[in-house]
């Protein structure tokens, strides 16, 4: 047998094993109290590798399995960072680990977050929150999460001086509450436990329930593929429209947050930004976010406009369909082929100078809370949406 053929067979075997591992449904069992802590060797957002030996000078290690996307994990970030600052001088090290497989998350699971769970996005999260502790990535293999039996985010494991497990469970009872005012949190469990341990006591409740988003194991990649297939199968419609309809769309007499994007198939930046627009739409559609597209192409290009939008898989979201019908509409994709572009611009936004692409975010009642000319920055757009959701307590 030729070496090249043997290598091909070996490569196929490795690929099949990887696929089998991804398909395997793993059911975590948390490490038993008193067990020796499994060691690890993981890269942090500072591109340095960490193991338990990295914290040998610390009396206690608080391992927190967490993530960027989970609302419970997001709620705990500020309190966790304050805890790490306060207890560092007391010999307590905080170590955060993200074990979610980024390819195992459907886009709507990001509906409370700006960032996903990729390693690069972990760096952005850590930088913005100015985290004072290591944030490590375990998402490719998930071996550390499996060793500890991390069930959710956040899931906390406290290791003593001998690196034996003395506590596993929740961080506190704050859940999605992003306050850092401890008086507003009923149970500050990890703080209380560490105080007890530092005073030489033993924990009366070494195990508590874990509240948060389930760990996204690699076998869940199949659900991502299924969801994408659903989107691809939905029909995409484009409607020729007039200025009166556009005026109604901008007025936004709904309870939805409306993204309006003006574009053309002949505009390279318009075409380039579309995947980010679709990504944003699918992230937040379950929370009442709607994407309206208006193509400024001639009537003879209607077929090409529809072809492009179909390739982008941009139908009316199943979560928005009921409200769209209630408005008397059938689609979220429009084409304006009229000649009065000045009036069109004035209706869209009097502050718009005319070039495309042009994107607005319009709140209920017609207030423009974001406007952008040229290709969008998806992170900037997500931040606008999440801020609106938080400010208006949108669930």
VEXKE-701532 format. One line per field, with one value per residue (C-alpha): residue number from 1; x, y, z. Coordinates in pm, whole numbers, plus 32768, in hexadecimal, padded with zeros to 4 digits. Example, Ala and Ser with C-alpha at 12.3 -4.5 7.8 and 13.67 -1.06 7.14 Angstrom:
pos c(1, 2)
c1 c(84CE, 8557)
c2 c(7E3E, 7F96)
c3 c(830C, 82CA)
This chain:
pos c(1, 2, 3, 4, 5, 6, 7, 8, 9, 10, 11, 12, 13, 14, 15, 16, 17, 18, 19, 20, 21, 22, 23, 24, 25, 26, 27, 28, 29, 30, 31, 32, 33, 34, 35, 36, 37, 38, 39, 40, 41, 42, 43, 44, 45, 46, 47, 48, 49, 50, 51, 52, 53, 54, 55, 56, 57, 58, 59, 60, 61, 62, 63, 64, 65, 66, 67, 68, 69, 70, 71, 72, 73, 74, 75, 76, 77, 78, 79, 80, 81, 82, 83, 84, 85, 86, 87, 88, 89, 90, 91, 92, 93, 94, 95, 96, 97, 98, 99, 100, 101, 102, 103, 104, 105, 106, 107, 108, 109, 110, 111, 112, 113, 114, 115, 116, 117, 118, 119, 120, 121, 122, 123, 124, 125, 126, 127, 128, 129, 130, 131, 132, 133, 134, 135, 136, 137, 138, 139, 140, 141, 142, 143, 144, 145, 146, 147, 148, 149, 150, 151, 152, 153, 154, 155, 156, 157, 158, 159, 160, 161, 162, 163, 164, 165, 166, 167, 168, 169, 170, 171, 172, 173, 174, 175, 176, 177, 178, 179, 180, 181, 182, 183, 184, 185, 186, 187, 188, 189, 190, 191, 192, 193, 194, 195, 196, 197, 198, 199, 200, 201, 202, 203, 204, 205, 206, 207, 208, 209, 210, 211, 212, 213, 214, 215, 216, 217, 218, 219, 220, 221, 222, 223, 224, 225, 226, 227, 228, 229, 230, 231, 232, 233, 234, 235, 236, 237, 238, 239, 240, 241, 242, 243, 244, 245, 246, 247, 248, 249, 250, 251, 252, 253, 254, 255, 256, 257, 258, 259, 260, 261, 262, 263, 264, 265, 266, 267, 268, 269, 270, 271, 272, 273, 274, 275, 276, 277, 278, 279, 280, 281, 282, 283, 284, 285, 286, 287, 288, 289, 290, 291, 292, 293, 294, 295, 296, 297, 298, 299, 300, 301, 302, 303, 304, 305, 306, 307, 308, 309, 310, 311, 312, 313, 314, 315, 316, 317, 318, 319, 320, 321, 322, 323, 324, 325, 326, 327, 328, 329, 330, 331, 332, 333, 334, 335, 336, 337, 338, 339, 340, 341, 342, 343, 344, 345, 346, 347, 348, 349, 350, 351, 352, 353, 354, 355, 356, 357, 358, 359, 360, 361, 362, 363, 364, 365, 366, 367, 368, 369, 370, 371, 372, 373, 374, 375, 376, 377, 378, 379, 380, 381, 382, 383, 384, 385, 386, 387, 388, 389, 390, 391, 392, 393, 394, 395)
c1 c(8000, 807F, 80D7, 7FE7, 7EC6, 7F1C, 7F23, 7DD1, 7D3D, 7DCF, 7D4B, 7BEF, 7BFF, 7C5F, 7B47, 7A47, 7ABC, 7A98, 793A, 78E0, 7961, 7897, 775D, 7789, 7691, 7753, 7699, 776F, 778A, 7827, 7968, 7927, 7979, 7ACD, 7B50, 7CA3, 7C7C, 7CD0, 7DED, 7DD6, 7EAA, 7DDD, 7E25, 7DA2, 7D2F, 7E8C, 7F13, 7FC5, 7F8A, 7F10, 7F00, 7EBA, 802E, 8007, 7F52, 802D, 8062, 7EEB, 7E3A, 7CF2, 7C95, 7B38, 7AFB, 79D2, 7954, 78A9, 7869, 7831, 76D1, 760F, 753A, 7582, 76F8, 76DB, 7625, 773D, 7868, 7876, 7849, 7947, 7A47, 7A0F, 7A35, 7B7E, 7C08, 7BA2, 7C1E, 7D60, 7E2A, 7D8A, 7E22, 7CF5, 7D1F, 7BFB, 7C14, 7B03, 7AE3, 7A06, 79C0, 78A6, 78DF, 789A, 7822, 7719, 7656, 752F, 7529, 73F2, 74B1, 757C, 7447, 74B8, 7621, 7700, 780E, 780D, 78DB, 7A03, 7B61, 7B8A, 7A42, 7AAF, 7BD3, 7AE4, 7A04, 7B29, 7BB9, 7A70, 7A25, 7B90, 7B93, 7CA4, 7CB4, 7D14, 7C02, 7C59, 7BD4, 7B6B, 7A6F, 7B2E, 7B57, 7A7F, 7B5E, 7B6F, 79F7, 79C6, 7AC7, 7A1A, 78BA, 7864, 76F0, 76A3, 7723, 777C, 77DF, 78D7, 79D4, 7A9F, 7BEA, 7C9C, 7E0F, 7E42, 7D7A, 7C5C, 7AFB, 7A43, 791D, 7865, 772C, 76B6, 777C, 765F, 74E6, 74FE, 74BF, 747E, 748E, 75C1, 75DA, 7721, 7669, 7687, 7568, 7482, 74F1, 7442, 7553, 76C4, 771A, 7882, 78E5, 784E, 78F3, 7A4B, 7A25, 79D4, 7AFE, 7BEE, 7B79, 7BCD, 7A68, 79C1, 78A5, 774B, 76CB, 77E7, 76FD, 75EE, 7513, 75A6, 74D3, 752D, 7549, 75A7, 7708, 7704, 77A4, 7821, 770F, 7620, 76BE, 75AC, 74A3, 755B, 7552, 73E0, 7391, 7454, 7396, 7250, 72B7, 7329, 71D8, 7102, 7080, 7116, 7031, 7083, 6F78, 6F8B, 6F33, 6EDC, 6F30, 6DF4, 6E4B, 6FB0, 6F2F, 6E60, 6F89, 7063, 6F4A, 6F5B, 6E06, 6E5C, 6EFF, 7025, 7183, 71AB, 72F3, 72C7, 73D5, 73DF, 74B5, 74E6, 7563, 765E, 76F5, 781D, 7818, 76A0, 76D6, 7801, 7748, 7615, 768F, 76C5, 7568, 74CE, 759D, 7523, 73BA, 73C2, 7469, 735E, 721F, 718F, 71A5, 70DA, 71ED, 7190, 7267, 71CC, 7292, 724C, 7301, 7338, 7342, 727F, 7147, 71F7, 72E8, 71D5, 723E, 73A5, 7339, 7262, 7373, 7470, 7385, 732C, 749D, 74C0, 7397, 72DE, 716E, 707E, 70EB, 6FF7, 7001, 6F99, 6EA0, 6D6A, 6DB2, 6E06, 6CB6, 6C08, 6CA3, 6C11, 6D67, 6DE6, 6F5D, 707F, 7134, 70D9, 714F, 7121, 7149, 70BA, 7165, 713E, 7272, 7280, 7126, 7183, 72B4, 71E6, 70EB, 71F4, 72BC, 72DC, 7443, 74A5, 757F, 7529, 7645, 7604, 760D, 754A, 74CB, 73D9, 7361, 7208, 7163, 6FEB, 6F48, 7045, 716C, 72B4, 73AC, 74C0, 751E, 764A, 76C1, 77A6, 77EA, 777D, 7851, 7783, 7808, 779E, 7646, 761F, 7684, 7571, 7471, 74DD, 74E5, 7384, 7311, 73AE, 7335, 71D2, 71D1, 717C, 7174)
c2 c(8000, 815A, 8246, 834C, 8251, 81EA, 8352, 838D, 8263, 82DB, 8439, 83B0, 82DA, 8407, 84D2, 83C1, 83A5, 851E, 8513, 83F3, 84B3, 85E5, 8511, 8466, 84E6, 8531, 8547, 85F6, 8580, 8684, 8620, 8592, 8665, 8600, 858F, 85FB, 8710, 86A8, 8773, 8830, 88E9, 89F3, 8B32, 8C77, 8DB1, 8E3D, 8D1F, 8C86, 8B21, 8AD7, 89A2, 896B, 899A, 8B01, 8B48, 8A85, 8BBA, 8BDD, 8B2B, 8B06, 8AF5, 8B55, 8AB7, 8B4E, 8AA2, 8BBF, 8C55, 8D92, 8D47, 8CCC, 8DDA, 8D40, 8D48, 8EAD, 8F12, 8E8B, 8F29, 9068, 8FBE, 8EB3, 8FBA, 907A, 8F35, 8EE7, 9043, 9034, 8ED5, 8ECB, 8F54, 8E4B, 8D2C, 8CE2, 8CBB, 8CD4, 8C1B, 8C29, 8B18, 8B1C, 89B8, 89F6, 897E, 8ABA, 89DF, 8943, 8A84, 8AEE, 8C64, 8CA4, 8C27, 8D69, 8E43, 8ED4, 8F0F, 8FE4, 8EDC, 8D6D, 8C61, 8C51, 8C85, 8DCE, 8E4F, 8DE5, 8ED5, 8FEF, 8F9F, 8F94, 90D8, 9198, 911E, 914C, 8FF6, 8FD1, 8E56, 8D58, 8CFE, 8BAE, 8AF9, 898A, 8993, 88C8, 878A, 87CD, 86DD, 87B9, 87ED, 8676, 862F, 8717, 86CB, 8836, 8836, 89A1, 8B05, 8B7A, 8A42, 8A78, 8985, 89ED, 893A, 893E, 8954, 87E4, 881D, 8747, 87AB, 884C, 88EF, 88DC, 8995, 8AF8, 8C3A, 8CFC, 8D21, 8E52, 8D97, 8E96, 8FC2, 9086, 9150, 9159, 91CD, 909B, 9116, 90CF, 8F64, 8E78, 8D70, 8DC2, 8C52, 8C48, 8D7C, 8CE7, 8B98, 8C30, 8D01, 8BC4, 8B0B, 8C2C, 8C2F, 8ABD, 8A3F, 892D, 895F, 88F7, 88E7, 887A, 883A, 891E, 8925, 89C0, 8AC6, 8B30, 8AC2, 8959, 8917, 890D, 87BC, 8773, 8678, 87A1, 880B, 8741, 8830, 8951, 889F, 8853, 89BF, 8A35, 893C, 89CE, 8B2F, 8ABD, 8A17, 8B49, 8C0C, 8D63, 8E6C, 8FC6, 90CE, 91FF, 9325, 9495, 95BF, 95A4, 9441, 94A6, 95C5, 94CC, 93E7, 9502, 957B, 9422, 941B, 92C9, 924D, 91C2, 924E, 927D, 9272, 9319, 92DF, 9390, 92DE, 9275, 913D, 921D, 92A6, 91CE, 924D, 9208, 90A2, 9074, 90DC, 9003, 8ECC, 8FA3, 9036, 8EDC, 8E5F, 8F80, 8F4B, 8DDC, 8E21, 8F0D, 8EC0, 8DFF, 8F42, 900A, 9085, 90A3, 90DA, 91A1, 91AE, 92AA, 9276, 93A8, 92E7, 9314, 9244, 9173, 90F8, 9067, 8F04, 8F42, 8FEE, 8EC5, 8DCF, 8E7D, 8E8F, 8D21, 8CC5, 8D8C, 8CC7, 8E00, 8DA6, 8E34, 8D9E, 8C9C, 8D65, 8EA7, 8E12, 8E41, 8FB1, 8FE8, 8F5A, 9030, 9163, 90F6, 90A3, 8F65, 8F9F, 905A, 908B, 91AE, 9248, 93B7, 9401, 9561, 9694, 9780, 971E, 986C, 9835, 96CD, 9741, 9845, 973C, 9643, 9741, 98BB, 98A2, 97AB, 983D, 972B, 962D, 94BD, 93DD, 9495, 93F6, 9474, 93DD, 9461, 9436, 940E, 955A, 95BB, 9634, 95FB, 9576, 951D, 958E, 9523, 956B, 946D, 9308, 92C0, 9247, 911F, 9147, 92B4, 9253, 9140, 9230, 9322, 9209, 9178, 92D2, 9315, 91C4, 9209, 9371, 930A, 91C1, 90F5, 8F82)
c3 c(8000, 7FA6, 80C2, 8034, 803B, 819F, 820E, 816B, 8223, 836C, 8332, 82EC, 8426, 84FB, 845D, 84A4, 860B, 8634, 85A4, 868A, 87B8, 8752, 872F, 8881, 8981, 8ABD, 8C06, 8D0B, 8E73, 8F5B, 900B, 9166, 9295, 9320, 91CC, 9150, 9050, 8EEB, 8E60, 8D18, 8C1B, 8B6D, 8AAD, 8B3A, 8A8A, 8ACA, 89F1, 8B1D, 8B8E, 8CEE, 8DCA, 8F3D, 8F78, 8EFD, 9044, 9135, 920F, 9249, 9366, 92AB, 913B, 90CC, 8F77, 8EC2, 8D88, 8CD0, 8B78, 8AB3, 8A3D, 8B6D, 8C19, 8D6F, 8D29, 8CA7, 8DE3, 8EBE, 8E0A, 8ED6, 9027, 8FCA, 8F67, 90AD, 9170, 90C3, 910E, 927D, 92C9, 91FE, 9324, 9404, 9340, 9265, 90EC, 8FFC, 8EB2, 8DA9, 8CA3, 8B6F, 8AFF, 8A0A, 88A7, 87D8, 86B8, 8798, 87D5, 8702, 86B8, 878A, 88B9, 889B, 88C1, 8A10, 89B3, 88D8, 88B5, 8860, 890D, 8820, 88A8, 87EE, 887B, 89D7, 89AC, 8955, 8A7F, 8B70, 8AED, 8B00, 8C60, 8CCC, 8D6F, 8E75, 8E65, 8D56, 8C5E, 8BC0, 8A8E, 8A99, 897A, 8878, 8946, 8A7D, 8B3E, 8C74, 8C86, 8C66, 8D74, 8E69, 8DF5, 8DAA, 8D6D, 8D24, 8D14, 8E10, 8ED7, 8FF4, 908A, 91BE, 91F2, 9343, 9396, 933C, 91FE, 9276, 921D, 9342, 928E, 9143, 90D9, 9091, 90C3, 9161, 913C, 905A, 8F17, 8DFF, 8EE7, 8E7B, 8FBD, 907D, 91B8, 9298, 9370, 924B, 9236, 9328, 9335, 92FB, 9316, 9299, 9361, 949D, 945D, 9425, 9561, 9622, 9591, 95D2, 973B, 9759, 9750, 9686, 9591, 9603, 949D, 93B8, 9292, 920C, 90D8, 8F9E, 8EEE, 8D8D, 8C24, 8BE3, 8B66, 89EC, 89A4, 8846, 87FC, 87EA, 86A1, 85F9, 8680, 85DC, 848C, 84BA, 8503, 83D4, 82FA, 8381, 831E, 81C5, 8188, 81D7, 80A9, 8063, 7FD2, 7F4B, 7F15, 7E34, 7F10, 7F0D, 7FE7, 80BC, 8125, 8172, 8247, 8311, 833F, 83C5, 84AB, 8552, 85F8, 8690, 87CF, 870A, 86E9, 8575, 84B1, 835E, 825A, 8109, 8008, 7E9D, 7DEF, 7D36, 7E79, 7EEF, 805A, 8063, 7FF5, 80DC, 8218, 81DD, 8297, 83CE, 83AF, 838C, 84B2, 858C, 8521, 857E, 86CD, 8749, 8688, 87AF, 8878, 877F, 8697, 852A, 83F4, 82D7, 8192, 807E, 7F34, 7E59, 7D13, 7BD2, 7B9C, 7A92, 7BA0, 7C7B, 7C2B, 7C90, 7DD2, 7E34, 7DD1, 7EB0, 7FDC, 7FAF, 7FAE, 80F1, 8182, 81EE, 8211, 8312, 845C, 84E7, 862B, 8575, 8480, 8558, 8591, 8421, 83BB, 84C1, 841A, 82CD, 823E, 819A, 8197, 8234, 80E6, 8003, 7EBF, 7E6B, 7CFB, 7CFF, 7C71, 7D98, 7E5F, 7F17, 7FA7, 7FF1, 80B9, 8171, 81DB, 8246, 830E, 82D6, 8356, 8245, 8132, 8038, 800A, 804D, 8109, 8214, 8353, 845B, 85A0, 85EB, 873E, 876A, 8719, 8610, 86E0, 8627, 8729, 8632, 84D5, 8408, 82A9, 81FE, 826E, 83D3, 84F3, 8575, 86D8, 86DF, 8660, 8765, 887A, 8811, 8817, 8965, 8A08, 898E, 8A16, 8B6A, 8B82, 8B29, 8BEB, 8AB6, 8B08)
